[in-house]
């Protein structure tokens, strides 16, 4: 289940979560917290607390960077559930998958916007 908190960005958080979980089921409850991370020099973080996962995302991102970051952090959620703990492996996978998933996301959006013949 997805929860959101913090200043809403009016971005498609639930749609991105649904898109991601249609391909990679998530067992945890996930909260996405929109906050200012500019002092952290990061776009997002993921923390685990039992069966709950807490994602922080910088509230100052444009929509494409927001979606990419959310996808990246959701990969970390799956890694946490799978027990993948090696930082280098985690980041390599997440950076690779954020691009793959973002391209798929964009493809689904174009399909949704295509005129019906």
Biotite code that builds the C-alpha atoms (Angstrom):
import biotite.structure as struc

atoms = struc.array([
    struc.Atom([0.000, 0.000, 0.000], chain_id="A", res_id=1, res_name="UNK", atom_name="CA", element="C"),
    struc.Atom([1.207, 3.501, -0.830], chain_id="A", res_id=2, res_name="UNK", atom_name="CA", element="C"),
    struc.Atom([1.000, 6.503, 1.477], chain_id="A", res_id=3, res_name="UNK", atom_name="CA", element="C"),
    struc.Atom([2.166, 10.012, 0.631], chain_id="A", res_id=4, res_name="UNK", atom_name="CA", element="C"),
    struc.Atom([3.052, 12.889, 2.919], chain_id="A", res_id=5, res_name="UNK", atom_name="CA", element="C"),
    struc.Atom([4.722, 16.271, 2.835], chain_id="A", res_id=6, res_name="UNK", atom_name="CA", element="C"),
    struc.Atom([4.025, 19.002, 0.323], chain_id="A", res_id=7, res_name="UNK", atom_name="CA", element="C"),
    struc.Atom([2.212, 17.458, -2.629], chain_id="A", res_id=8, res_name="UNK", atom_name="CA", element="C"),
    struc.Atom([3.918, 17.972, -5.983], chain_id="A", res_id=9, res_name="UNK", atom_name="CA", element="C"),
    struc.Atom([0.818, 17.136, -8.023], chain_id="A", res_id=10, res_name="UNK", atom_name="CA", element="C"),
    struc.Atom([2.854, 14.503, -9.817], chain_id="A", res_id=11, res_name="UNK", atom_name="CA", element="C"),
    struc.Atom([1.491, 11.029, -10.636], chain_id="A", res_id=12, res_name="UNK", atom_name="CA", element="C"),
    struc.Atom([2.878, 9.290, -7.527], chain_id="A", res_id=13, res_name="UNK", atom_name="CA", element="C"),
    struc.Atom([0.101, 6.692, -7.310], chain_id="A", res_id=14, res_name="UNK", atom_name="CA", element="C"),
    struc.Atom([0.206, 6.027, -11.079], chain_id="A", res_id=15, res_name="UNK", atom_name="CA", element="C"),
    struc.Atom([3.983, 5.489, -10.983], chain_id="A", res_id=16, res_name="UNK", atom_name="CA", element="C"),
    struc.Atom([3.634, 3.206, -7.955], chain_id="A", res_id=17, res_name="UNK", atom_name="CA", element="C"),
    struc.Atom([0.889, 1.195, -9.695], chain_id="A", res_id=18, res_name="UNK", atom_name="CA", element="C"),
    struc.Atom([2.992, 0.965, -12.877], chain_id="A", res_id=19, res_name="UNK", atom_name="CA", element="C"),
    struc.Atom([6.011, -0.252, -10.885], chain_id="A", res_id=20, res_name="UNK", atom_name="CA", element="C"),
    struc.Atom([4.075, -2.782, -8.811], chain_id="A", res_id=21, res_name="UNK", atom_name="CA", element="C"),
    struc.Atom([2.417, -4.211, -11.917], chain_id="A", res_id=22, res_name="UNK", atom_name="CA", element="C"),
    struc.Atom([5.910, -5.450, -12.848], chain_id="A", res_id=23, res_name="UNK", atom_name="CA", element="C"),
    struc.Atom([7.540, -5.878, -9.441], chain_id="A", res_id=24, res_name="UNK", atom_name="CA", element="C"),
    struc.Atom([5.134, -6.696, -6.598], chain_id="A", res_id=25, res_name="UNK", atom_name="CA", element="C"),
    struc.Atom([5.986, -4.963, -3.326], chain_id="A", res_id=26, res_name="UNK", atom_name="CA", element="C"),
    struc.Atom([5.082, -6.619, -0.028], chain_id="A", res_id=27, res_name="UNK", atom_name="CA", element="C"),
    struc.Atom([5.885, -3.616, 2.172], chain_id="A", res_id=28, res_name="UNK", atom_name="CA", element="C"),
    struc.Atom([3.801, -0.590, 2.949], chain_id="A", res_id=29, res_name="UNK", atom_name="CA", element="C"),
    struc.Atom([5.551, 2.350, 1.280], chain_id="A", res_id=30, res_name="UNK", atom_name="CA", element="C"),
    struc.Atom([5.362, 5.999, 2.313], chain_id="A", res_id=31, res_name="UNK", atom_name="CA", element="C"),
    struc.Atom([6.619, 8.679, -0.060], chain_id="A", res_id=32, res_name="UNK", atom_name="CA", element="C"),
    struc.Atom([7.508, 11.852, 1.822], chain_id="A", res_id=33, res_name="UNK", atom_name="CA", element="C"),
    struc.Atom([8.032, 15.033, -0.201], chain_id="A", res_id=34, res_name="UNK", atom_name="CA", element="C"),
    struc.Atom([10.665, 17.198, 1.459], chain_id="A", res_id=35, res_name="UNK", atom_name="CA", element="C"),
    struc.Atom([13.539, 19.572, 0.754], chain_id="A", res_id=36, res_name="UNK", atom_name="CA", element="C"),
    struc.Atom([16.709, 17.505, 0.291], chain_id="A", res_id=37, res_name="UNK", atom_name="CA", element="C"),
    struc.Atom([18.837, 20.278, -1.210], chain_id="A", res_id=38, res_name="UNK", atom_name="CA", element="C"),
    struc.Atom([21.100, 20.349, 1.879], chain_id="A", res_id=39, res_name="UNK", atom_name="CA", element="C"),
    struc.Atom([21.536, 16.563, 1.620], chain_id="A", res_id=40, res_name="UNK", atom_name="CA", element="C"),
    struc.Atom([22.929, 16.718, -1.930], chain_id="A", res_id=41, res_name="UNK", atom_name="CA", element="C"),
    struc.Atom([20.520, 13.939, -2.900], chain_id="A", res_id=42, res_name="UNK", atom_name="CA", element="C"),
    struc.Atom([17.282, 13.510, -4.822], chain_id="A", res_id=43, res_name="UNK", atom_name="CA", element="C"),
    struc.Atom([15.903, 10.690, -2.689], chain_id="A", res_id=44, res_name="UNK", atom_name="CA", element="C"),
    struc.Atom([16.464, 8.186, 0.098], chain_id="A", res_id=45, res_name="UNK", atom_name="CA", element="C"),
    struc.Atom([14.860, 4.907, 1.150], chain_id="A", res_id=46, res_name="UNK", atom_name="CA", element="C"),
    struc.Atom([14.758, 3.618, 4.715], chain_id="A", res_id=47, res_name="UNK", atom_name="CA", element="C"),
    struc.Atom([13.377, 0.326, 6.036], chain_id="A", res_id=48, res_name="UNK", atom_name="CA", element="C"),
    struc.Atom([11.529, -0.238, 9.276], chain_id="A", res_id=49, res_name="UNK", atom_name="CA", element="C"),
    struc.Atom([10.283, -3.818, 9.434], chain_id="A", res_id=50, res_name="UNK", atom_name="CA", element="C"),
    struc.Atom([7.624, -4.229, 6.749], chain_id="A", res_id=51, res_name="UNK", atom_name="CA", element="C"),
    struc.Atom([7.423, -0.492, 6.168], chain_id="A", res_id=52, res_name="UNK", atom_name="CA", element="C"),
    struc.Atom([9.602, 1.441, 3.745], chain_id="A", res_id=53, res_name="UNK", atom_name="CA", element="C"),
    struc.Atom([9.972, 5.197, 3.864], chain_id="A", res_id=54, res_name="UNK", atom_name="CA", element="C"),
    struc.Atom([11.016, 7.085, 0.722], chain_id="A", res_id=55, res_name="UNK", atom_name="CA", element="C"),
    struc.Atom([12.023, 10.723, 0.899], chain_id="A", res_id=56, res_name="UNK", atom_name="CA", element="C"),
    struc.Atom([12.001, 12.644, -2.387], chain_id="A", res_id=57, res_name="UNK", atom_name="CA", element="C"),
    struc.Atom([13.173, 16.186, -2.983], chain_id="A", res_id=58, res_name="UNK", atom_name="CA", element="C"),
    struc.Atom([10.113, 18.388, -3.449], chain_id="A", res_id=59, res_name="UNK", atom_name="CA", element="C"),
    struc.Atom([12.003, 20.685, -5.841], chain_id="A", res_id=60, res_name="UNK", atom_name="CA", element="C"),
    struc.Atom([12.271, 18.218, -8.756], chain_id="A", res_id=61, res_name="UNK", atom_name="CA", element="C"),
    struc.Atom([10.630, 18.646, -12.134], chain_id="A", res_id=62, res_name="UNK", atom_name="CA", element="C"),
    struc.Atom([8.167, 15.926, -13.108], chain_id="A", res_id=63, res_name="UNK", atom_name="CA", element="C"),
    struc.Atom([10.531, 13.732, -15.161], chain_id="A", res_id=64, res_name="UNK", atom_name="CA", element="C"),
    struc.Atom([13.237, 13.854, -12.460], chain_id="A", res_id=65, res_name="UNK", atom_name="CA", element="C"),
    struc.Atom([10.602, 13.113, -9.825], chain_id="A", res_id=66, res_name="UNK", atom_name="CA", element="C"),
    struc.Atom([9.336, 10.045, -11.688], chain_id="A", res_id=67, res_name="UNK", atom_name="CA", element="C"),
    struc.Atom([12.889, 8.816, -12.350], chain_id="A", res_id=68, res_name="UNK", atom_name="CA", element="C"),
    struc.Atom([13.811, 9.271, -8.680], chain_id="A", res_id=69, res_name="UNK", atom_name="CA", element="C"),
    struc.Atom([10.661, 7.521, -7.477], chain_id="A", res_id=70, res_name="UNK", atom_name="CA", element="C"),
    struc.Atom([11.387, 4.572, -9.770], chain_id="A", res_id=71, res_name="UNK", atom_name="CA", element="C"),
    struc.Atom([14.993, 4.480, -8.488], chain_id="A", res_id=72, res_name="UNK", atom_name="CA", element="C"),
    struc.Atom([13.829, 4.447, -4.878], chain_id="A", res_id=73, res_name="UNK", atom_name="CA", element="C"),
    struc.Atom([11.202, 1.781, -5.590], chain_id="A", res_id=74, res_name="UNK", atom_name="CA", element="C"),
    struc.Atom([13.989, -0.425, -6.945], chain_id="A", res_id=75, res_name="UNK", atom_name="CA", element="C"),
    struc.Atom([15.651, 0.025, -3.535], chain_id="A", res_id=76, res_name="UNK", atom_name="CA", element="C"),
    struc.Atom([12.392, -1.100, -1.892], chain_id="A", res_id=77, res_name="UNK", atom_name="CA", element="C"),
    struc.Atom([12.522, -4.342, -3.901], chain_id="A", res_id=78, res_name="UNK", atom_name="CA", element="C"),
    struc.Atom([16.214, -4.741, -3.059], chain_id="A", res_id=79, res_name="UNK", atom_name="CA", element="C"),
    struc.Atom([15.447, -4.303, 0.635], chain_id="A", res_id=80, res_name="UNK", atom_name="CA", element="C"),
    struc.Atom([12.770, -6.980, 0.443], chain_id="A", res_id=81, res_name="UNK", atom_name="CA", element="C"),
    struc.Atom([15.183, -9.279, -1.416], chain_id="A", res_id=82, res_name="UNK", atom_name="CA", element="C"),
    struc.Atom([18.042, -8.744, 1.048], chain_id="A", res_id=83, res_name="UNK", atom_name="CA", element="C"),
    struc.Atom([20.385, -7.054, -1.447], chain_id="A", res_id=84, res_name="UNK", atom_name="CA", element="C"),
    struc.Atom([22.619, -5.047, 0.875], chain_id="A", res_id=85, res_name="UNK", atom_name="CA", element="C"),
    struc.Atom([25.840, -4.329, -1.025], chain_id="A", res_id=86, res_name="UNK", atom_name="CA", element="C"),
    struc.Atom([25.776, -0.583, -1.740], chain_id="A", res_id=87, res_name="UNK", atom_name="CA", element="C"),
    struc.Atom([27.604, -0.780, -5.069], chain_id="A", res_id=88, res_name="UNK", atom_name="CA", element="C"),
    struc.Atom([25.273, -3.497, -6.374], chain_id="A", res_id=89, res_name="UNK", atom_name="CA", element="C"),
    struc.Atom([22.219, -1.609, -5.108], chain_id="A", res_id=90, res_name="UNK", atom_name="CA", element="C"),
    struc.Atom([23.157, 1.627, -6.832], chain_id="A", res_id=91, res_name="UNK", atom_name="CA", element="C"),
    struc.Atom([24.295, -0.019, -10.074], chain_id="A", res_id=92, res_name="UNK", atom_name="CA", element="C"),
    struc.Atom([20.986, -1.877, -10.329], chain_id="A", res_id=93, res_name="UNK", atom_name="CA", element="C"),
    struc.Atom([18.883, 1.115, -9.329], chain_id="A", res_id=94, res_name="UNK", atom_name="CA", element="C"),
    struc.Atom([20.552, 3.492, -11.797], chain_id="A", res_id=95, res_name="UNK", atom_name="CA", element="C"),
    struc.Atom([20.204, 0.958, -14.609], chain_id="A", res_id=96, res_name="UNK", atom_name="CA", element="C"),
    struc.Atom([16.584, 0.121, -13.807], chain_id="A", res_id=97, res_name="UNK", atom_name="CA", element="C"),
    struc.Atom([15.486, 3.742, -13.353], chain_id="A", res_id=98, res_name="UNK", atom_name="CA", element="C"),
    struc.Atom([16.299, 4.348, -17.035], chain_id="A", res_id=99, res_name="UNK", atom_name="CA", element="C"),
    struc.Atom([14.667, 1.137, -18.241], chain_id="A", res_id=100, res_name="UNK", atom_name="CA", element="C"),
    struc.Atom([11.568, 1.752, -16.156], chain_id="A", res_id=101, res_name="UNK", atom_name="CA", element="C"),
    struc.Atom([11.318, 5.435, -17.083], chain_id="A", res_id=102, res_name="UNK", atom_name="CA", element="C"),
    struc.Atom([11.393, 4.521, -20.783], chain_id="A", res_id=103, res_name="UNK", atom_name="CA", element="C"),
    struc.Atom([8.652, 1.927, -20.186], chain_id="A", res_id=104, res_name="UNK", atom_name="CA", element="C"),
    struc.Atom([6.671, 4.501, -18.204], chain_id="A", res_id=105, res_name="UNK", atom_name="CA", element="C"),
    struc.Atom([6.914, 6.987, -21.086], chain_id="A", res_id=106, res_name="UNK", atom_name="CA", element="C"),
    struc.Atom([5.862, 4.295, -23.554], chain_id="A", res_id=107, res_name="UNK", atom_name="CA", element="C"),
    struc.Atom([2.744, 3.532, -21.503], chain_id="A", res_id=108, res_name="UNK", atom_name="CA", element="C"),
    struc.Atom([1.886, 7.233, -21.324], chain_id="A", res_id=109, res_name="UNK", atom_name="CA", element="C"),
    struc.Atom([2.167, 7.575, -25.127], chain_id="A", res_id=110, res_name="UNK", atom_name="CA", element="C"),
    struc.Atom([-0.035, 4.521, -25.559], chain_id="A", res_id=111, res_name="UNK", atom_name="CA", element="C"),
    struc.Atom([-2.592, 6.033, -23.176], chain_id="A", res_id=112, res_name="UNK", atom_name="CA", element="C"),
    struc.Atom([-2.586, 9.262, -25.206], chain_id="A", res_id=113, res_name="UNK", atom_name="CA", element="C"),
    struc.Atom([-2.759, 7.641, -28.648], chain_id="A", res_id=114, res_name="UNK", atom_name="CA", element="C"),
    struc.Atom([-5.921, 8.443, -30.600], chain_id="A", res_id=115, res_name="UNK", atom_name="CA", element="C"),
    struc.Atom([-8.395, 5.601, -30.990], chain_id="A", res_id=116, res_name="UNK", atom_name="CA", element="C"),
    struc.Atom([-8.783, 4.573, -34.635], chain_id="A", res_id=117, res_name="UNK", atom_name="CA", element="C"),
])
